[in-house]
Amino acid sequence: MHQRLLKVKSFAKLNLFLYVLSKREDGYHEIFSLLNKIDLHDVLLFKKANRIIVNSNIKGLCGEENIVYKVASFLKKRFDINEGIEIYVDKHIPVGSGLGGESSNAAYTLLTLNKIWHLKMSKKEMIKISLLWGSDIPFFISANTALLKGRGEIIHPLRVKGKHFALIVFPEIPVLTKDVYSGKIQLTNKIFAHRISMNVFRENDINMRCISGYMHNDLEYSAFSLYPKLKQYKEKAEKQLGRNLIMSGSGSAFFTILSQDEEVQKAVNKCKMLQKEGINCVKVKLLC
């Protein structure tokens, strides 16, 4: 008899805006960012085993260096679990794109093993543990939409009104988060971030129109300085689409939000044209 497989979707995210306020004494950066999960996702397959095994459709993501392996290994040791687990990571979120694929994989592994191994961790406990591997992992544990502060551990769950889509453009240029945060970052004044909070986030339900004027990413300058071709790619795609694009996270993916059916259809048609010119793009839905 074949062992039962547990199939889990590991969703990507967009930073609808990302402001970097300062560099902290612990080496991390103080951020102010609005994140939203999207329906683009990896698939994690869990199967019981006598040791921890991690494989993937991407050769470089197999074995002990995968963050999924690190999470599983940590939990097994911490909770003195006698059994193992085999996890297959079926990647669809591009690596080094700023869409949070690695952090998402870590979060959904933590959530799933909490159930499989009956660890009985609270959400608060999982969030605390998740910070060992990344600052945006707590978001994936907490909500579909959220305002993040601190290094990412201060989370205010929100809900965006209405149905929205995004068009994402993928340059085939993997970007290292550590390098971008170590580069030349244009910092945002904390007073400006406070003003956004007062103007937009008075209630838990927010209107996309209200935040459209604040869509910005302070990491773009650093990313463009390190990867000049990124800027060229963005400018070419913006010209073809006739729309402004914003970088998600530390890059390298860019996106634009689509709120009306007419916008969505036009964008899909242009997306097909871009793909013929070698520019990879895809339409995704924002999760409510």
C-alpha angles and dihedrals in degrees: 000000000000118000115251117259121216111211119204129180114225107201128211125226141215125217099224084192133357122193121180110209104179146328113263129223090248090061096255125110128246106237139186109199141158113215130188129184117232132203093251104106149164119230121233118200117198124197131168116256140161092249139016113282125174123187133167144184085245108074095212092056098062123107137006098341093065112101088228089062091049092052094047093045092050094050093046091054097040095050095035094238113185097202131063135222135225114215125187115197111206101194122211098144106086114247114246093015101120091244094115099245096150094044091047091051090051093049096048091046089053092048093046098046089048086064100036094048094037092234093158093212117166120232088253091055093048091050091052093049093045092062088072088077107029147350098236097046091091089061092060090052094048116042151342092241126022146154110235126205136170109030087327100288095101103082129184110186114219140173125227113218118237135007117302138179134192134208111220123199117203119204108196090237114114111214126204112226092209092056094049093050089048092053134079105307122186103222124216122226112253090226089062091052090050089051091054089051092052095045101042113017105052089115133035092241111071133189118231090220090060093056098039092089091054098051103126141127121217090197095066094085092053093044092049091049091054097037109030092178089065091067092048090050092050093049092049092050092046090052092050094045097039089224137103115253129208126205116240117226113320091338162208099157122076128201147183126203120239119198107164128063090235091054091049094052093046091049092049090052092049090046090060090051092049092051090056087056092051097260110131115219139156139188116235136180123235111234116234 
